[in-house]
Amino acid sequence: MIGDPAGPGGDVGVLGGGGTAATLRNFIVTRFGAGGVDIDSAATFTQSEIGALTIANSILFNESEIFFR
């Protein structure tokens, strides 16, 4: 995924919220204005802690921030 940091929308490459569970593999995220990955809910953190949300074999390139809130 390639973002446009100067564009009007799409400021985060991967947004996990609301209890997202996923296995994300083999991708590249670059040039998003607000960050490459944003995990922003307690339910999503729980999924990550139990292994139901994973990111593997991926590249977050030229990202200013990775958010875990």
N, C-alpha and C positions, 0 to 999 in steps of 0.2 A: 504494500500500500504506500502510495506517495501522496503526501499532503501538500497543501499550498499555504505556508505560514502567513501569507498576506491576504488570503482569501476570506470571504465573508462567513464561511461555515466550515464544519469538519475539522475542528481544532484539536481533536484527540484521535489517535489512530485506532486503538482498541479500548473500548469502554465496557467494563464488566460491572453490572449493577443488578440489584433485585434478585440476588441468589443465583447468578450465572454459574452454570457447570459446563465445562467444555474441555476438550483436549485440543490445544492449538499447536500445530507443528509446521515447520518448514515454511516460514514466512519472513518477510522483511518489512519493517515499518520505518519510514523516514520522512522528515520535513513536516511534521505536524506542529502547529504553533504552540499548543498547550501541553504537549507531551505525547509520548508513544503509547503508553499504557496507563489507564486510569481505572483502578478498582475502588469503588466508592460506596460499598454498603457492607454492613456487618454480615448479612446473609451470604454475600459473595466471599468474604474472608473465611467464613465457616467452610464453604465449598473448597476453598484452597487448602485449608488446614487438614481436611479429611481426604485430600487427594483427588477431588472431583473437578477441580479447575487446575490445569497444568499448561505450561508453556515450555516447549522443548525445540531444540534445533532451529532456533529463530534468531534474527538479528534486529536489534533496535539501534538504528544508526542515526547519528546527528540529531538526537533528541535532547532537548534541554532538561526534561524532567520525566520521571516515571512516578506516578502518584499511587500511593496506597493510603487511603483515608479511612 
